[in-house]
Structure formats: C-alpha cells, structure tokens
Amino acid sequence: MSARNCVTYVEDALDSILRQSFKDWELIVIDDGSSDGTSKVIAARGRADKRVRAIYQESRGLVASLNRGLSMSRGRYVARMDADDISTLDRIEKQVLFMERNPQVAAAGGAVKVINATGDVVGRERFPIASADIERILLEGGCPLCHPTVMMRADIVHTLNGYRSVVRHAEDFDLWLRMADRFELSNLSAEILFYRRHTGQVSVRRCGDQALSNLAARAATVARRSGRPDPLDCIDEITPATLKALGLSEPVQRAAVNRASVVCISSMIEAREYTSAGERIGAMLEDFGSCSADRTIRSDLLLLSARFHLTQGKLIKAFANWLRALRTRPIVLLRPLKHVMSLLGLSVRFDVAVEQLEVGLVRPIIRRLVQW
C-alpha cells in the first residue's frame, strides 16, 4: 500500500487488512511524504500489530513507492491495496485459495462495490474471468483488472521488474499487458473490495495522461508480440511527439483523451461528485465547439450532460441534451439493448449490426423527424 495525504480514509483501509480472516500476511505501507496526519495513523497501526511494516520516505511518486514495496515483500503472493479503499474481511483468504488452485494464473483481481467519498455504496462492477476475455479487453484499451483488488505471484512480478515509471498513471495497465504476453490473468466473481471514487483519485485528476500512457503501452505490446524491441525501454517520457513516432496520430491521441474524459465524468456522476462533473462537461462541450470530435464520443458526452442535468432537477436541459445526442448519433435509442447483448457475449456483433442499421435506416428517419 502506498499512502500520501489520505488521513480521511487510511484508517479504514488499514483496519480492513488487520481484520482479515486469513492471518499469515505482512502489510508494507509506504508513506510517500504525507503531511496531513497519515503518518501518525500508520505508525499507530504498526505499533499495535508487528505484521504492519511502515516505511517513511520523501515524496517519490506512486510507481517508486510500489516498486519499493515489491522489493521488500517476502510472501509468495503480493496483494495490492490503495489507501482510500476497503477490503472485505475474507478477501485475502479467497484470493490465496484461488491462486493455490489455479497455478497457471499470474494475477487475479475481483469484483467491487463502488463507494463515494462519504462511503455510500453507489454501484457495483464485475470483471471478466476468462484470461482470453481479459487479454482482448486489454488490447482494446480497457482495463479489466481493478488494480487495488489484484493479487500477483511474487516471482512473476519480480521477473517483470515490477511497474514501469514511463507509463505514468497507467503503470498497472502496462504491467497486465506484459504479464499477458506470457501468463494467464483472471478475476474472482466475488466482491472483494469497496472501491472508492472521488475527485482526488489519480484516474480523475490525470485521466488525459493516463489515456496517452494507455496508448503507449498497447503500442509497446504490439511491438513485443511482433518480435521487435519494446519501444518504451528507451523512452524517458511519453509525449504527443513520442506517441506520433510510435504511429499514433494526433486524432487518435485526441480521441483517446476525450474518451477517457467521458468515462471520468460518468464516474464522477456515479459518485455524486456533481460539481466536478458539471465543470468537466462544460469544458468538453466548449472544446467540441471548436474542433471535430468522434460522433460516438460527442453523443456519449451529450447523454452524460442530460444525465447530469437530470440529477440537478433541470428537466428541460436534460431533454434538450438527450435530443442533441439523438441527432448526433440516432442509434443511442438502442443503447439499453447493448447492455443486454453484452451480458450474452454478443456485444461486438451487436455493435456492427446496429452501425449498419443506423446508416441505412435509423439515421435518415431521425434526421427527417428532427427537421420536422
């Protein structure tokens, strides 16, 4: 666990490990230069239980902290945990049992209950279990492993030299891709973590940088699997220029950042962080007014704007944004069906079918209705 200025949440995070049903563990907590009282909480837990190893350092960043923790770990398995989340009390027991029964799996995460800043449960997330499905989603740019739920085989993560600092804010995504080159990945179907969403998260504050690192990690995977050297081994920093050198054009980069921003806004609305969500929606709509944007991203943003205004009781604005989304991409009418089809494993074929339907039939009809 890496912790920095999270005194509001760290006590609950630590206690959720101290109370685990599985008892044979060590908890390595790297305090990365906290200045808000986090250090005192960690020190108190260390005095109360010798299994807690508290390490204090000047701020070096998340990747350096995680790699330092990995270098100190002595167990067969390494479990990740964030200082603002809460593990279920049987989490480690379930994951150790799973890893013992599945020696071919290098890392396994699990399902989560999503909580907001005040601890209210605001949603649930499940992730694919089959390694082939996880790898496919990784290569498409999704992250089907929730980082703070993951348990890894220590020998494998050490062989891969842990996390890479060059992929800032996507170090976990890059690690899963490198693992998937040679090993299987999986998830437990059980909910093993209360995953907290709030405006202080890196995935919220740095979603743009995270999206560009995601692109770089996938480009590196393509190179490795083609027998070429990993291009990130000789890059100190991921910039738009370095991505362009990897064959990722500016429109591709812009679309990735926009898509990540839309996902971030959706998360903020779900976590009831309405002020942050509203500000981001306004900024993106303003940007879209001065540049081209993918129709799918634009329609998704308009739907989120409609959802946001609905939470604020602004029904007319909500309806107006829904109509704009409909005009931008009429197929959004079939969005509820997409969820049903994804549960049946038919989402890819469904997307192709509805795109053809939209171009040939739905879009002309909707255009005429809107004009009328």
Residue pairs with C-beta under 8 A, 6 or more apart in sequence:
1 13
1 14
1 27
1 28
1 29
1 30
1 69
1 80
1 81
1 82
1 83
2 29
2 30
2 32
2 62
2 65
2 66
2 69
2 82
2 83
3 10
3 29
3 30
3 31
3 32
3 34
3 38
3 42
3 83
4 31
4 32
4 33
4 34
4 38
4 59
4 83
5 34
5 35
5 36
5 38
6 13
6 34
6 36
6 38
6 83
6 84
7 34
7 36
7 37
7 38
7 41
8 84
9 83
9 84
9 85
9 196
10 38
10 41
10 42
10 83
10 84
11 41
12 86
13 81
13 82
13 83
13 84
13 85
13 86
13 87
14 27
14 29
14 41
14 42
14 45
14 52
15 45
16 86
16 87
16 88
16 89
16 91
17 25
17 27
17 81
17 87
17 92
18 27
18 45
18 48
18 49
18 52
19 89
20 87
20 89
20 90
20 91
20 92
20 93
21 89
21 90
21 92
21 93
22 90
22 92
22 93
22 96
25 51
25 75
25 79
25 92
26 51
26 52
26 53
26 73
26 74
26 75
27 51
27 52
27 53
28 53
28 55
28 69
28 72
28 73
29 42
29 45
29 46
29 52
29 53
29 54
29 55
29 83
30 55
30 57
30 65
30 66
30 68
30 69
31 38
31 39
31 42
31 54
31 55
31 56
31 57
32 57
32 59
32 60
32 61
32 62
32 65
33 57
33 58
33 59
33 60
38 83
39 56
42 52
42 54
43 54
45 52
45 54
46 52
46 53
46 54
53 72
55 68
55 69
55 72
57 65
57 68
60 68
61 165
62 171
62 202
63 163
63 164
63 165
63 168
63 171
64 165
66 80
66 162
66 163
66 171
67 162
67 163
70 78
70 154
70 157
70 158
70 162
70 163
71 162
73 154
75 154
76 153
76 154
77 95
77 96
77 99
77 151
77 152
77 153
77 154
78 151
78 152
78 153
78 154
78 157
79 91
79 92
79 95
79 150
79 151
79 152
80 147
80 148
80 149
80 150
80 151
80 152
80 172
81 87
81 148
82 147
82 148
82 196
84 196
84 198
84 200
84 201
85 148
85 193
85 194
85 195
85 196
86 115
86 193
86 194
86 196
87 192
87 193
87 194
88 191
88 192
88 193
88 194
90 192
91 110
91 149
91 192
91 193
92 151
94 110
94 188
94 190
94 192
95 108
95 110
95 151
95 188
95 192
96 151
98 105
98 108
98 186
98 188
99 105
99 108
99 151
99 153
102 108
102 184
102 186
104 183
104 184
105 131
105 183
105 184
105 185
105 186
106 152
106 153
106 156
106 157
106 179
106 182
106 183
106 184
106 185
107 145
107 150
107 151
107 152
107 153
107 156
107 157
107 176
107 179
107 183
107 185
107 186
108 150
108 151
108 185
108 186
108 187
108 188
109 127
109 145
109 146
109 147
109 149
109 150
109 151
109 186
109 187
109 188
110 127
110 146
110 149
110 187
110 188
110 189
110 190
110 191
110 192
110 193
111 124
111 125
111 126
111 127
111 149
111 187
111 188
111 189
111 190
111 191
111 192
112 124
112 125
112 146
112 149
112 191
112 192
112 193
112 194
112 195
113 121
113 123
113 124
113 191
113 193
113 194
113 195
114 121
114 122
114 123
114 124
114 125
114 194
114 195
114 196
114 197
114 270
114 271
115 121
115 122
115 194
115 195
115 196
115 197
116 122
116 196
116 197
116 198
116 271
116 272
116 273
117 196
117 197
117 198
117 199
117 271
117 273
119 194
119 196
120 272
121 194
122 197
122 270
122 271
122 272
123 270
124 191
125 146
125 195
126 187
126 189
127 134
127 144
127 145
127 146
127 187
128 134
128 137
128 144
128 187
129 186
129 187
129 188
129 189
130 186
131 180
131 184
131 185
131 186
133 144
134 144
134 145
134 176
134 180
134 185
134 186
134 187
135 180
135 185
137 143
137 144
138 144
138 173
138 176
138 177
138 180
138 218
139 177
139 218
139 221
141 214
141 215
141 218
141 256
143 172
143 173
143 176
143 214
144 187
145 172
145 176
145 185
145 187
146 193
146 195
147 172
148 193
148 195
149 187
149 192
149 193
149 195
150 172
156 179
156 183
157 175
157 179
160 175
160 178
160 179
162 175
163 171
163 172
163 174
163 175
164 171
164 174
164 175
164 232
165 171
166 216
166 232
166 235
166 236
166 237
166 238
167 173
167 174
167 213
167 216
167 217
167 232
167 238
168 206
168 209
168 210
168 213
168 238
169 202
169 203
169 206
169 209
169 210
169 213
170 210
170 213
170 214
170 217
173 213
173 214
173 217
174 213
174 217
174 220
174 232
176 185
177 217
177 218
177 220
177 221
178 221
178 224
179 185
180 221
181 221
181 224
181 225
197 204
197 267
197 268
197 270
197 271
197 273
198 204
198 271
198 273
199 205
199 268
199 273
199 276
202 210
203 210
203 264
203 267
204 264
204 267
204 268
204 276
207 257
207 260
207 261
207 263
207 264
208 257
208 260
208 261
210 260
211 256
211 257
211 259
211 260
212 238
212 240
212 243
212 253
212 256
212 257
213 238
214 256
214 260
215 243
215 248
215 252
215 253
215 256
216 232
216 235
216 238
216 242
216 243
216 246
216 248
217 232
219 231
219 243
219 246
219 247
219 248
220 230
220 231
220 232
223 229
223 230
223 231
224 230
231 246
232 238
235 242
240 250
240 253
243 253
244 250
244 253
254 291
255 293
255 294
255 297
258 284
258 293
258 294
258 297
258 301
259 294
259 297
261 280
261 284
262 284
262 297
262 300
262 301
262 304
264 280
265 277
265 280
265 281
265 284
265 301
265 304
265 308
266 304
268 274
268 276
268 277
268 280
269 277
269 304
269 307
269 308
269 311
274 308
274 311
274 312
277 304
277 308
278 308
278 312
281 301
281 304
281 305
281 308
284 301
285 301
285 305
288 298
288 301
295 328
295 329
296 329
298 328
298 329
299 325
299 328
299 329
299 332
300 325
302 321
302 322
302 324
302 325
302 328
303 321
303 322
303 325
303 332
303 335
305 321
306 317
306 318
306 319
306 320
306 321
306 322
306 325
307 318
309 315
309 317
309 318
309 321
310 318
323 370
325 332
326 332
326 333
326 366
326 370
327 366
327 367
327 370
329 358
330 358
330 362
330 363
330 365
330 366
330 367
331 354
331 355
331 357
331 358
331 362
331 363
333 362
334 354
337 350
337 354
338 347
338 350
338 351
338 354
341 347
341 350
342 350
